Amino acid sequence: MKKGKIKIINHTADIGIEVYGETIKEIFLNSAKGLYEMMGIENNGSENFLEINLQGNQIEELLVKFLNELIYLVETKKLGGEPENIIIEKKENEYLLKALLRVKNIKKRYKEIKAATYHNLKIEKAKKGFKTTIIFDL
């Protein structure tokens, strides 16, 4: 497994990605990169920073919420970019995410993605780190 490897996969009426990372944080970062790659986003304009804070009962729930927040920003605010920094913590019975996004206005988007789903979603330990498959509604 290579660090940061992303593979787009076809799924009936949907689209998905296989994501690899040495850490859970890399799973989140690489999932965001894969999402933007599938959407075919082209950015322009000046960069801004945006902070998002999310919580979830499971790490997979947090990943879906994170990706859906990025989709929301693309579709409603016309902002896309890359996470600059992600902090994931487990406190008692929940996971917390704090992400700083480096965003720009979107010039073009080639594919509309409605949402990340929970369909067979599981972050698993791999030989060198972690892996997951994420299915998105088109």
NUTORDO-300111 format. One record per residue (C-alpha): x, y, z; residue in three letters. Coordinates in nm, 2 decimals, decimal comma. Each point is the difference from the previous one (the first is absolute). Layout:
N
+--------+--------+--------+------+
:     xx :     yy :     zz : type :
+--------+--------+--------+------+
:      X :      Y :      Z :  Ala :
...
+--------+--------+--------+------+
END
This chain:
138
+--------+--------+--------+------+
:     xx :     yy :     zz : type :
+--------+--------+--------+------+
:   0,00 :   0,00 :   0,00 :  Met :
:   0,13 :   0,34 :  -0,09 :  Lys :
:  -0,05 :   0,30 :   0,22 :  Lys :
:  -0,30 :   0,20 :  -0,11 :  Gly :
:  -0,12 :  -0,24 :  -0,26 :  Lys :
:  -0,35 :   0,06 :  -0,14 :  Ile :
:  -0,19 :  -0,22 :  -0,24 :  Lys :
:  -0,33 :   0,10 :  -0,16 :  Ile :
:  -0,24 :  -0,30 :  -0,03 :  Ile :
:  -0,33 :  -0,04 :  -0,17 :  Asn :
:  -0,31 :  -0,09 :   0,19 :  His :
:  -0,36 :  -0,05 :  -0,12 :  Thr :
:  -0,16 :   0,35 :  -0,05 :  Ala :
:   0,27 :   0,14 :   0,23 :  Asp :
:   0,38 :   0,06 :   0,01 :  Ile :
:   0,25 :  -0,10 :   0,26 :  Gly :
:   0,37 :   0,03 :   0,09 :  Ile :
:   0,24 :  -0,23 :   0,18 :  Glu :
:   0,21 :   0,20 :   0,24 :  Val :
:   0,33 :  -0,09 :   0,17 :  Tyr :
:   0,20 :   0,18 :   0,26 :  Gly :
:   0,26 :  -0,07 :   0,26 :  Glu :
:  -0,22 :   0,17 :   0,26 :  Thr :
:  -0,36 :   0,07 :   0,06 :  Ile :
:   0,08 :   0,37 :  -0,07 :  Lys :
:   0,14 :  -0,10 :  -0,34 :  Glu :
:  -0,33 :  -0,19 :  -0,07 :  Ile :
:  -0,19 :   0,32 :   0,05 :  Phe :
:   0,25 :   0,21 :  -0,20 :  Leu :
:   0,01 :  -0,25 :  -0,29 :  Asn :
:  -0,38 :  -0,04 :   0,00 :  Ser :
:  -0,03 :   0,38 :  -0,05 :  Ala :
:   0,25 :  -0,01 :  -0,28 :  Lys :
:  -0,19 :  -0,29 :  -0,16 :  Gly :
:  -0,33 :   0,18 :   0,03 :  Leu :
:   0,13 :   0,31 :  -0,17 :  Tyr :
:   0,17 :  -0,21 :  -0,27 :  Glu :
:  -0,33 :  -0,18 :  -0,08 :  Met :
:  -0,19 :   0,33 :  -0,01 :  Met :
:   0,26 :   0,15 :  -0,24 :  Gly :
:   0,02 :   0,32 :   0,18 :  Ile :
:   0,20 :   0,30 :  -0,14 :  Glu :
:   0,06 :   0,28 :   0,24 :  Asn :
:   0,09 :   0,36 :  -0,06 :  Asn :
:   0,02 :   0,32 :   0,20 :  Gly :
:   0,17 :   0,08 :   0,33 :  Ser :
:   0,04 :  -0,25 :   0,27 :  Glu :
:  -0,19 :   0,02 :   0,32 :  Asn :
:   0,00 :  -0,22 :   0,31 :  Phe :
:  -0,31 :  -0,16 :   0,15 :  Leu :
:  -0,02 :  -0,20 :   0,32 :  Glu :
:  -0,25 :  -0,28 :   0,05 :  Ile :
:  -0,07 :  -0,19 :   0,32 :  Asn :
:  -0,19 :  -0,33 :   0,00 :  Leu :
:  -0,08 :  -0,29 :   0,23 :  Gln :
:  -0,11 :  -0,36 :  -0,04 :  Gly :
:  -0,06 :  -0,31 :   0,21 :  Asn :
:   0,22 :  -0,21 :  -0,23 :  Gln :
:   0,30 :   0,09 :  -0,22 :  Ile :
:  -0,19 :  -0,11 :  -0,31 :  Glu :
:  -0,28 :   0,24 :   0,09 :  Glu :
:   0,25 :   0,28 :   0,04 :  Leu :
:   0,15 :  -0,08 :  -0,34 :  Leu :
:  -0,35 :   0,02 :  -0,17 :  Val :
:  -0,08 :   0,32 :   0,18 :  Lys :
:   0,33 :   0,15 :  -0,11 :  Phe :
:  -0,04 :  -0,09 :  -0,36 :  Leu :
:  -0,36 :   0,12 :  -0,01 :  Asn :
:   0,11 :   0,33 :   0,15 :  Glu :
:   0,25 :   0,03 :  -0,29 :  Leu :
:  -0,28 :  -0,08 :  -0,25 :  Ile :
:  -0,22 :   0,26 :   0,17 :  Tyr :
:   0,27 :   0,27 :  -0,04 :  Leu :
:   0,04 :  -0,09 :  -0,37 :  Val :
:  -0,37 :   0,00 :  -0,08 :  Glu :
:  -0,12 :   0,29 :   0,21 :  Thr :
:   0,29 :   0,23 :   0,06 :  Lys :
:   0,19 :  -0,09 :  -0,33 :  Lys :
:   0,32 :  -0,05 :   0,21 :  Leu :
:   0,25 :  -0,28 :  -0,05 :  Gly :
:   0,36 :  -0,08 :   0,10 :  Gly :
:   0,20 :  -0,21 :   0,23 :  Glu :
:   0,01 :  -0,06 :   0,37 :  Pro :
:   0,30 :   0,18 :   0,14 :  Glu :
:  -0,01 :  -0,17 :   0,33 :  Asn :
:  -0,22 :  -0,26 :   0,17 :  Ile :
:  -0,02 :  -0,09 :   0,36 :  Ile :
:  -0,20 :  -0,30 :   0,11 :  Ile :
:  -0,05 :  -0,08 :   0,36 :  Glu :
:  -0,19 :  -0,26 :   0,19 :  Lys :
:  -0,17 :   0,13 :   0,32 :  Lys :
:  -0,21 :  -0,24 :   0,20 :  Glu :
:  -0,25 :  -0,15 :  -0,24 :  Asn :
:   0,04 :   0,23 :  -0,30 :  Glu :
:   0,25 :   0,11 :  -0,26 :  Tyr :
:   0,08 :   0,37 :  -0,06 :  Leu :
:   0,14 :   0,15 :  -0,32 :  Leu :
:   0,14 :   0,34 :  -0,04 :  Lys :
:   0,12 :   0,09 :  -0,35 :  Ala :
:   0,15 :   0,31 :  -0,16 :  Leu :
:  -0,08 :   0,01 :  -0,37 :  Leu :
:   0,18 :   0,21 :  -0,25 :  Arg :
:  -0,28 :   0,09 :  -0,25 :  Val :
:  -0,04 :   0,19 :  -0,32 :  Lys :
:  -0,30 :   0,08 :  -0,21 :  Asn :
:  -0,10 :  -0,27 :  -0,24 :  Ile :
:   0,05 :   0,08 :  -0,37 :  Lys :
:  -0,14 :  -0,33 :  -0,13 :  Lys :
:  -0,14 :  -0,33 :   0,13 :  Arg :
:  -0,04 :  -0,29 :  -0,24 :  Tyr :
:  -0,19 :  -0,25 :   0,21 :  Lys :
:  -0,27 :   0,06 :   0,26 :  Glu :
:   0,02 :  -0,22 :   0,31 :  Ile :
:  -0,30 :   0,01 :   0,23 :  Lys :
:   0,14 :  -0,17 :   0,31 :  Ala :
:   0,24 :  -0,24 :   0,16 :  Ala :
:  -0,18 :  -0,31 :   0,12 :  Thr :
:   0,04 :  -0,26 :   0,28 :  Tyr :
:  -0,04 :  -0,29 :  -0,25 :  His :
:   0,24 :  -0,27 :   0,12 :  Asn :
:   0,22 :   0,27 :   0,15 :  Leu :
:   0,27 :  -0,12 :   0,23 :  Lys :
:   0,35 :   0,13 :   0,07 :  Ile :
:   0,22 :  -0,30 :   0,03 :  Glu :
:   0,35 :  -0,07 :   0,11 :  Lys :
:   0,22 :  -0,09 :  -0,30 :  Ala :
:   0,36 :  -0,13 :  -0,03 :  Lys :
:   0,14 :   0,35 :   0,00 :  Lys :
:  -0,26 :   0,22 :   0,16 :  Gly :
:  -0,37 :   0,02 :  -0,08 :  Phe :
:  -0,24 :  -0,04 :  -0,29 :  Lys :
:  -0,36 :   0,07 :  -0,07 :  Thr :
:  -0,25 :   0,01 :  -0,29 :  Thr :
:  -0,24 :   0,29 :  -0,02 :  Ile :
:  -0,31 :  -0,01 :  -0,22 :  Ile :
:  -0,15 :   0,34 :  -0,12 :  Phe :
:  -0,35 :   0,07 :  -0,13 :  Asp :
:  -0,01 :   0,17 :  -0,33 :  Leu :
+--------+--------+--------+------+
END
